[in-house]
Amino acid sequence: MATNYIQPGRTLTIPAPAAVASGGVVIAGAIVGVAQIDAASGDPVDVDTVGVWELPKVAALAIGLGDIVYWDAEAALVNKTASGNTKLGVAVEAAANPSPLVKVRLVQSV
């Protein structure tokens, strides 16, 4: 067995890049995930980097099954606009206009 194995990588403990509440989206460079605990900026936070998560979205936006979605850090909402936002994942079910939430399967960019 290899002796340099560290962990599966599903959950990473990293310094919080900003204050975050449990269930909030965390973007740290190319690491994209969902916080498992509340954390102040710089404090350790457990971040899940895989899975399907129900996240807040732009209410007046229809998202279709399979649409690529992005995280607007300023608005703290999922949208479908790539420019100026971070790729978050893929919608695993449609979310109507209006609706406040969308189910997203996280997709790492690297």
KAFEN-V601650 format. One line per field, one symbol per residue. ss: DSSP state (A for helix, B for strand, O for the rest). A space follows every 50 residues. Layout:
# KAFEN-V601650
ss=???
This chain:
# KAFEN-V601650
ss=OOOOOOOOOOBBBBBOOOOBOOOOBBBBOOBBBBBOOOBOOOOBBBBBOO OBBBBBBOOOOOBOOOOBBBBBOOOOBBBOOOOOOBBBBBBOOOBOOOOO BBBBBBOOOO
